[in-house]
Amino acid sequence: MPDVKHFDPDVALESAVRLFWRQGMASTGIQDIVTATGVNRSSLYATFGGKRELYLAALRRYLERYARPAFGRLATDERGLPAVVDFFDGLIDVRCSGERAGWGCLLSNAHAGTENSDPGVRALLDQNHRHLRDALHARLVTAGTRGELAPGTDPGATAELLALLAYGVNLRSRAGADAEELRATVATALRAIGRP
């Protein structure tokens, strides 16, 4: 007779996402996961594998639930540079207010942590970076056709620059940076690429 799970793996995974997001991979032990999920160690291992596999599942969940929807909205917003402004405004709002203020971004946190040397983690981080960069690039191309960009602005290189700026917002917010300080920094960067 097959073993019947006495917990919801989806709920347990969401609890793990929040735990890794708040504490980071290196600072999270298996007992922390047991406590956060309410699931015993053997059931966690049987369902998800070890801590590494659970962390990879948490990164994938974060991509699906948080990163891709935000990037998808940006990619389909045809307004050009105002869409980029709104993306950064929303990013700063999420990072600096509400329940998850000060958590940063699970993926940006992984870029800054030792876990980024894991090939599976690196693949997910690279995938996420491509999605962010491509969404920004699409909006910069639109901005260029609308005459919103400064002469000579390369949408490809600028999309890379703005992706790095987004990582900076994520990491600085985790370190306690003030929302207004972050908004001022983003505004300066966007003024530099906009048509005077």
Secondary structure, 3 states (H helix, E strand, C coil): CCCCCCCCHHHHHHHHHHHHHHHCCCCCCHHHHHHHHCCCHHHHHHHHCCHHHHHHHHHHHHHHHHHHHHHHHHHHCCCCHHHHHHHHHHHHHHHHCCCCCCCCCHHHHHHHCHHHHCHHHHHHHHHHHHHHHHHHHHHHHHHHHCCCECCCCCHHHHHHHHHHHHHHHHHHHHCCCCHHHHHHHHHHHHHHHECC
